[in-house]
Amino acid sequence: MKICIRNGRVIDPLSGRDERADMAIASGRILTIGEIGDFQAERTIDAAGLVVAPGLVDLAARLREPGQEHEGMLESELAAAAAGGVTSLVCLPDTDPVLDEPGLVEMLKFRARKLSRCRLFPLGALTRRLEGATLTEMAELTEAGCVGFSQVDVALADTMVLLRALQYAATFGYTVWLRPQDAWLGKGVAAQGAVATRLGLSGVPVAAETIALQTIFELVRATRARVHLCRLSSAAGVALLRQAKAEGLPVTADISINSLHLSDLDIGYFNADMRLTPPLRQPADRDALRAALADGTIDALVSDHNPVDEDMKNLPFGEAEPGATGLELLLSLALQWGQAAGLPLARTLSRVTQDPVRVLGDAIGSLASSAGRLVEGGVADVCVFDPEASWQVGPASLASQGKHTPFAFATTGQALPGRVRATLVAGTVAYEAP
């Protein structure tokens, strides 16, 4: 379909473009940005007063299919992605069964293509059934469509297995995605500190993250494997990451919207919506994470979308399933952070568009050159949003099957900035606000 987006403020973070312009789209590509001449559009989107930005790229989402459809289905969660302006997302392999076989990966990608709501990039399991013993067939999983390999939240206790995984990945140019957490120290339900002590909750010390980071960095020095660090949570972790990057180690990192905005003080009186992984840490950690995202030490902001059903959330804090919905909140919480930090809009958007694409690199093939961008000849993955609008987060406002979030209006009493008006994936309208 030929689509024209008129009168919008077009922002491309990579090139620095920030101007009022029209955009002509045909055959899934951006034909022209600026004067579009006699382009005959079959559909016109009036973007007056709106921002026309690259579609968001989210590096961490659980879609709950296959195997956990009671908490989320591919259809509902990809609809949530489109409603949040997300046009590309990386899904985690801890489904049931685990994504450790090429056939499962191919099935998931086929289902996503049929829905035409969002581009899906699966991570394959690093070890069979995520048990930490036997490496998966990474070459076959890559051929099936995996963009990297992860243990998700299942820490590897055997350092030799991790070393062999990194050696193999380095040989073939694969990226290993690791959440730095010691297998033995990371078993608590809240961050170690005064809040956890007062509430009588088992604590996870900062050392659980820093010990894991030190191990990973030593193995990266030995193998030169490319590693993406998922969901950093502490100031000490940021300091180690900064040193590793200064040394030139091939590492990147992300943080979740939860750690960016919340601290352990928000747990209040055992609010299970604050039961998250990684656990919310002290305000000083949150502030360090915010600063590291601003200066580029941390490469990307992720939704850490993890829908949890009512039965598993409405339990005592220590027994509740960790997780929260996040796909539809990613843009708004990025804008809120950027406004508070006094950043230009293009720089804020970069952390959820171009920078995540840079993390993915060649793993996404030809899309690497234009995903997360607005460039003539590039893919027409576009997010049109109203930066002046605000909305109240609640069950009725979320397309995701998971309705639990720490940012619900009933909890915070605050509306979030920015509202998506339209999302285009490969030149097709995947979402349009009613």
C-alpha positions in Angstrom: 0.0 0.0 0.0 1.1 3.5 -0.8 1.0 5.6 2.4 1.7 9.3 2.9 2.5 10.7 6.4 2.0 14.4 6.3 3.0 17.4 8.4 4.9 15.4 11.1 8.0 16.3 13.0 10.4 13.7 11.5 13.2 12.6 13.8 16.0 10.2 12.9 18.4 9.9 15.8 21.3 8.5 13.8 21.5 11.2 11.1 20.3 14.0 13.4 17.3 14.8 11.1 14.7 16.8 13.1 12.4 18.7 10.8 8.8 19.1 9.8 8.3 17.0 6.6 6.1 14.6 4.7 7.0 11.0 4.1 6.0 8.8 1.2 6.0 5.0 1.7 5.5 2.2 -0.8 6.3 -1.5 -1.1 7.4 -1.5 2.6 10.1 1.1 2.0 10.4 4.8 2.6 10.5 6.5 -0.8 10.9 10.1 0.1 11.2 12.3 3.2 10.5 16.0 2.6 8.8 17.2 -0.6 6.9 14.2 -2.0 5.7 15.8 -5.2 2.8 14.1 -7.0 3.0 10.9 -5.0 -0.4 9.3 -5.2 -1.1 7.8 -1.8 -3.8 5.2 -1.2 -3.9 6.3 2.5 -2.8 9.5 4.2 -2.0 9.9 7.9 -2.1 13.4 9.2 0.7 13.8 11.7 0.3 17.5 12.5 1.5 18.1 16.0 2.9 14.6 16.2 6.4 13.1 16.1 7.3 10.6 13.3 10.1 8.4 14.6 11.6 5.1 13.8 9.8 2.1 15.2 11.0 1.1 18.6 13.4 -1.9 19.0 13.0 -3.8 22.2 15.7 -6.2 23.2 13.9 -8.1 26.0 10.3 -9.4 25.9 8.7 -12.7 27.0 5.8 -13.6 24.7 4.7 -16.6 26.8 4.2 -18.8 23.8 4.6 -21.7 23.4 3.6 -23.3 26.7 2.5 -20.4 28.9 -0.5 -19.1 27.0 -2.5 -18.5 30.2 -0.1 -15.6 30.8 0.2 -14.3 27.3 -0.3 -15.4 23.7 1.7 -14.3 20.6 -1.3 -12.5 19.2 -2.0 -10.5 22.3 1.6 -9.6 23.1 2.5 -8.6 19.5 -0.6 -6.4 19.5 0.7 -4.8 22.7 4.0 -4.3 21.0 2.3 -2.5 18.1 0.3 -0.4 20.5 3.5 0.7 22.1 5.2 1.7 18.9 7.5 -1.4 19.0 8.2 -2.7 15.5 11.0 -5.1 16.3 11.6 -7.1 19.5 13.8 -9.8 20.8 12.0 -12.6 22.6 13.6 -14.8 25.3 14.0 -18.5 25.0 12.6 -19.6 28.4 9.3 -20.9 26.9 7.8 -24.3 27.4 9.4 -26.1 25.6 12.6 -24.1 25.7 13.8 -22.6 22.4 16.6 -25.0 21.9 15.5 -26.7 18.7 15.4 -25.1 15.2 11.9 -26.3 14.6 10.5 -24.4 17.6 12.3 -21.2 16.4 11.0 -21.6 12.9 7.4 -22.1 14.1 7.6 -19.0 16.3 8.9 -16.8 13.5 6.3 -18.2 11.1 3.5 -17.4 13.5 4.8 -13.9 14.0 5.0 -13.2 10.3 1.4 -14.3 9.8 0.3 -11.8 12.4 2.1 -9.0 10.7 2.3 -6.9 13.9 6.0 -6.8 14.7 9.3 -8.1 13.6 10.4 -11.0 15.9 14.0 -11.9 16.6 14.3 -14.9 18.9 17.2 -15.7 21.2 18.1 -19.3 21.3 18.9 -21.2 24.5 22.6 -21.3 25.3 22.3 -24.7 26.9 19.9 -27.6 26.4 16.6 -26.9 28.3 18.6 -24.1 30.0 20.0 -26.7 32.4 23.5 -25.3 32.1 25.2 -28.6 31.2 25.2 -29.2 27.4 25.6 -26.4 24.7 22.9 -26.2 22.1 23.5 -26.5 18.4 24.2 -22.8 17.9 24.8 -23.0 14.1 21.5 -24.7 13.5 19.6 -22.3 15.7 21.2 -19.3 14.0 20.2 -20.7 10.6 16.6 -21.0 12.0 16.6 -17.3 12.9 18.1 -16.8 16.3 20.1 -13.6 16.8 22.0 -14.7 19.9 22.1 -17.2 22.8 21.0 -16.7 26.3 20.5 -18.4 29.7 17.8 -15.8 30.5 17.6 -15.7 34.3 19.1 -19.1 34.9 22.6 -18.4 36.0 25.4 -20.8 34.9 27.0 -22.4 37.9 29.7 -24.2 35.8 32.3 -21.7 34.6 33.7 -24.3 32.2 30.4 -24.5 30.3 30.4 -20.7 30.0 34.0 -20.7 28.8 33.2 -23.3 26.1 30.1 -21.3 25.1 32.1 -18.1 24.6 34.9 -19.9 22.7 32.4 -21.4 20.3 30.5 -18.1 19.9 33.7 -16.2 19.3 34.7 -18.7 16.6 31.5 -18.2 14.6 30.8 -14.5 15.5 27.7 -15.2 17.6 26.7 -13.0 20.5 26.0 -14.4 24.0 23.4 -12.6 26.0 24.0 -12.9 29.8 22.3 -11.5 32.8 25.1 -11.1 35.3 24.0 -13.0 38.5 25.9 -15.4 40.6 24.1 -18.8 40.8 24.3 -19.0 44.6 24.1 -15.4 45.8 21.1 -14.4 43.5 18.4 -16.5 45.1 16.6 -13.8 47.2 13.4 -11.9 46.4 14.5 -8.3 47.0 17.7 -6.3 46.9 19.8 -6.7 50.0 19.5 -3.5 52.1 17.4 -1.7 54.8 14.1 -2.2 53.0 14.5 -6.0 52.6 15.7 -6.3 56.3 12.7 -4.2 57.6 10.2 -6.3 55.6 11.9 -9.6 56.4 12.6 -10.5 52.8 15.6 -12.6 51.6 18.1 -10.3 50.0 20.2 -10.4 46.8 23.5 -8.6 47.4 25.1 -6.3 44.8 28.0 -8.8 44.9 25.7 -11.3 43.0 26.0 -9.0 40.0 29.6 -7.8 40.4 31.0 -11.3 40.9 29.2 -12.5 37.8 30.4 -9.5 35.8 34.1 -10.0 36.9 33.8 -13.6 35.7 32.3 -12.7 32.4 34.9 -10.0 31.7 37.7 -12.3 32.4 36.3 -14.9 30.0 35.7 -12.2 27.4 39.4 -11.2 27.7 40.4 -14.8 27.1 38.0 -15.5 24.2 37.2 -12.1 22.7 33.6 -13.3 22.4 30.9 -10.6 22.0 28.7 -10.4 25.0 25.5 -8.4 25.7 24.8 -7.9 29.4 21.1 -7.9 30.2 19.4 -5.8 32.8 22.2 -4.3 34.9 20.9 -3.2 38.2 23.6 -1.6 40.3 26.0 1.4 40.5 28.9 -1.0 41.1 27.9 -3.0 38.0 27.9 0.2 36.0 31.4 1.1 37.2 32.7 -2.4 36.1 31.0 -2.0 32.7 32.5 1.4 32.2 36.0 0.0 32.9 35.4 -2.9 30.5 34.4 -0.6 27.7 37.3 1.7 28.3 39.5 -1.4 28.0 37.9 -2.1 24.6 36.2 -5.4 25.5 33.4 -6.3 23.0 30.5 -5.8 25.5 27.2 -4.0 25.4 24.5 -3.6 28.0 20.9 -2.8 28.6 18.6 -1.9 31.6 14.9 -2.3 32.1 12.3 0.5 32.4 11.7 -0.8 36.0 15.3 -0.3 37.2 15.5 3.1 35.4 12.5 4.6 37.4 12.0 2.6 40.6 14.0 1.6 43.7 13.4 -0.8 46.6 11.6 2.0 48.4 8.7 1.5 46.0 8.1 -2.0 47.4 6.1 -0.2 50.1 4.2 -2.7 52.1 4.8 -5.8 50.1 3.4 -4.6 46.7 3.8 -7.7 44.6 3.8 -5.6 41.4 7.3 -4.6 42.5 8.4 -8.2 42.6 10.8 -8.1 39.7 13.9 -9.7 38.3 16.5 -8.2 38.7 15.2 -6.8 42.1 14.8 -3.1 42.5 17.9 -1.7 44.2 18.6 1.5 46.2 17.9 5.0 44.9 21.7 5.6 44.4 21.8 2.5 42.1 18.8 3.8 40.1 20.5 7.2 39.7 23.7 5.6 38.5 21.8 3.6 35.9 20.0 6.7 34.7 23.3 8.6 34.3 24.9 5.6 32.5 22.1 5.4 30.0 22.4 9.1 29.4 26.1 9.0 28.7 26.0 5.9 26.6 27.8 3.5 29.0 24.5 1.5 28.9 23.5 1.0 25.3 19.8 0.4 25.4 16.6 0.7 27.4 14.3 -2.4 27.3 10.8 -3.1 28.4 11.7 -6.4 30.1 8.1 -7.3 29.2 7.1 -10.3 31.3 3.3 -10.7 31.6 2.1 -12.5 34.8 -1.5 -13.6 35.4 -3.6 -12.7 38.4 -3.2 -16.0 40.2 0.6 -15.8 40.2 0.7 -12.1 41.2 -1.9 -12.0 43.9 0.3 -13.9 46.4 2.5 -12.8 49.3 5.5 -10.8 47.9 8.1 -13.6 48.3 5.8 -16.1 46.6 4.5 -14.0 43.8 5.9 -14.6 40.3 8.4 -11.9 39.3 7.6 -9.8 36.2 5.5 -7.0 34.8 4.0 -6.0 31.5 6.1 -3.4 29.7 5.8 -3.3 25.9 3.2 -0.5 25.9 5.1 1.5 28.5 8.6 1.6 26.8 8.1 4.8 24.8 6.4 6.7 27.6 9.0 5.8 30.2 11.8 6.6 27.9 10.3 10.0 27.3 9.8 10.5 31.0 13.5 9.7 31.7 14.6 11.9 28.8 12.6 14.9 30.0 13.9 14.5 33.6 17.5 14.3 32.3 17.0 17.3 30.0 18.0 15.3 26.9 17.1 16.2 23.3 14.3 14.1 22.0 16.5 12.5 19.4 18.9 11.3 22.0 16.2 9.9 24.1 14.7 8.0 21.2 18.1 6.7 20.2 18.2 4.4 23.3 15.1 2.6 22.1 15.7 2.7 18.3 19.1 2.9 16.7 21.2 1.9 19.7 19.4 -1.5 20.2 19.9 -2.1 16.4 23.6 -1.5 16.9 23.6 -4.1 19.7 21.9 -6.6 17.3 24.4 -5.8 14.6 24.7 -8.2 11.6 22.5 -10.8 13.3 19.5 -9.2 11.7 21.0 -9.2 8.3 20.0 -6.5 5.8 17.8 -4.9 8.3 20.8 -3.7 10.3 21.4 -0.8 7.9 17.9 0.8 8.2 16.0 -0.7 11.2 15.7 1.9 14.0 16.2 4.6 11.4 14.1 6.8 9.0 16.1 6.9 5.8 15.1 7.0 2.2 15.2 3.5 0.8 15.1 2.0 4.2 12.4 -0.2 5.8 9.2 1.7 6.7 9.1 0.8 10.4 7.6 3.9 11.8 6.1 5.1 15.1 3.9 8.2 15.1 3.2 9.5 18.6 1.9 12.6 20.4 4.6 13.9 22.7 2.1 16.2 24.5 -0.5 13.6 25.2 -0.6 11.7 28.5 -2.3 8.5 29.6 -3.2 6.6 32.7 -1.9 3.0 32.9 -4.4 0.4 34.0 -5.9 -2.9 33.0 -8.3 -1.4 30.5 -5.6 0.6 28.7 -3.3 -2.4 28.1 -3.6 -4.7 25.1 -1.2 -7.2 26.7 -2.7 -10.2 28.4 -0.6 -9.3 31.4 -2.2 -6.4 33.4 0.3 -6.1 36.2 2.8 -3.2 36.1 4.5 -1.1 38.8 3.4 2.0 36.9 -0.3 1.5 37.1 -2.1 4.8 37.8 -3.8 3.3 40.8 -0.4 2.8 42.4 1.5 5.9 41.3 -1.3 8.4 40.8 0.7 9.7 37.8 -0.1 9.8 34.1 2.7 8.9 31.7 3.8 11.2 28.8 3.5 10.4 25.1 0.9 8.3 23.3 1.3 6.2 20.2 -1.1 7.2 17.4 0.0 4.8 14.7 2.6 2.1 14.1 3.8 0.9 10.7 5.7 -2.3 10.1 7.2 -2.7 6.7 4.8 -0.1 5.4 1.7 -1.8 6.8 -0.4 -0.1 9.5 0.0 -2.5 12.5 -1.7 -0.2 15.0 -3.8 2.9 14.8 -5.2 4.6 17.9 -9.0 4.7 18.0 
